[in-house]
Amino acid sequence: MTTLATGPDTLTRDALAVLQPGFDGTTAPDWVRRRLGEGLASVALFGRNVVTESQVTALTAQLRAERDDLLVAIDEESGDVTRLDVRTGSTFPGNHALGAVDDPGLTRAVSRELGRRLTACGVNFDWAPSADVNANADNPVIGVRSFGASTDLVARHTAAWVEGLQSTGVAACTKHFPGHGDTNVDSHHAVPRIDVDADTLYARELPPFRAAIAAGTRAIMSAHILVPALDPDRPGTLSSRILTELLRGELGYQGLIVTDGMEMRAISGTYGLEHGVVLAIAAGADAICVGGGLCDEGTVLGLRDALVAAVRSGELPEERLADAAARVRDLARWTAEARGAGTDTAPHPEIGLIAARRALRVTRTAAVSPLNSPLYVAQFEPARNIAVGDQTPWGVAAELERLLPGTTAGSYTGDGAAAEVLAAADGRRIVAVVRDEHRHPWMGAALDTLLAARPDTVVVEMGLPQAAPRGALHIASYGAARVCGVAAAEAVVAG
């Protein structure tokens, strides 16, 4: 190992600079503000940090009082995965709805408006978009977070999304490299594995990332997935073959490489959190996402010290850590210089609802008159993945209650749901709301029973519309964002 002419203070600052930690609370904790003065260059906001946009603006102002060029990151994909609208549901449809419309100009306009909102809140780094090709419809963690199952479609919309967001001075972080779409395991829980040949990977998974790079994406997020055709031993986040040889070398990418959340069991449960962080930086990652779960000062200091110890022991080259820290600071500099970009473009606050309406697919299997009397809304609740979370409301009930006063609703899961719905409906027209019916046999069975008893039932699919349309009226919204629910409710009433 070559020893650089740097002292322990520089080494410690570099170790802090590569961390992107979260924290508890809706104001800036003292420990975060203190560490910003010691070299911490990034923080991450999660749903727990968000109450209102004015509160987030005040929070980011507190943080920037300590460091003006601070990277403030957020996982704001819009659609099902939202942090700004975690308590209400997103005002923008997600990727799958935009892919269903297939108008890159619309995608660009939606991400530009999202960028305006983030900029106004003081957020300058977004862990989005997902460039994963949803090759496996049973994927438990990607699904409607993907623009679709077509590589070309995903590539053109990924590029448009990056361009729109970055036109506002917010850095995009394209994810999850080298592609999380053909998995059947959630990396929050275990290590997913993609067993396809290299030719398939290069032809199917990589083009959207090439498109993002060509569009100038400022960051790319690694995936905690094992891809034996590329590296039989290490998942993407810990693989120098994938991050350094493929992404940096073959694809020519020179921006920031960020890890997916390191507390996820695919890493922490297999390699340990601290050792996993060292391995990730050594493999070519530049920034460490942590704090979705562990968000205390002790965790941050433990990771800092693990990186410093790895350099001193020779496990991690000091040059590699210094290069990673420099890339973080370069991105922070870019966001500071780009601050206020796009303010000359008129805001378009209705673009999300416009996009959601355009995405709807309505299938009528019987004559349906406009509905003008109270309904019963039966919402079938699947288990949600961790990326989506349990806080965010979804469905059409609230909007239908507004449009048709007297409408009531209930949530159902598991065997026996149909009998409960029929009893609760008490003769009213039923609107059955499902999410990924094709992935949940109990949901399909409940619809079978409902439709046999009440063929006039309206079905609203707010996940992947893989099952054949059924019901007197079938509405596919391609996502469960709040605006998708509004658009679907309008279509229910229109009949």
PyMOL commands that set and color helices and strands:
alter all, ss='L'
color gray80, all
select helices_A, chain A and resi 8-17+30-36+47-49+53-64+95-101+104-121+143-145+151-166+198-205+207-214+236-238+240-250+265-268+273-283+297-313+318-338+351-359+397-403+417-425+437-439+441-453+482-494
alter helices_A, ss='H'
color red, helices_A
select strands_A, chain A and resi 19-21+42-45+71-74+125-126+171-177+219-222+256-258+288-290+361-364+375-380+408-412+429-434+458-461+473-476
alter strands_A, ss='S'
color yellow, strands_A
deselect
rebuild
show_as cartoon
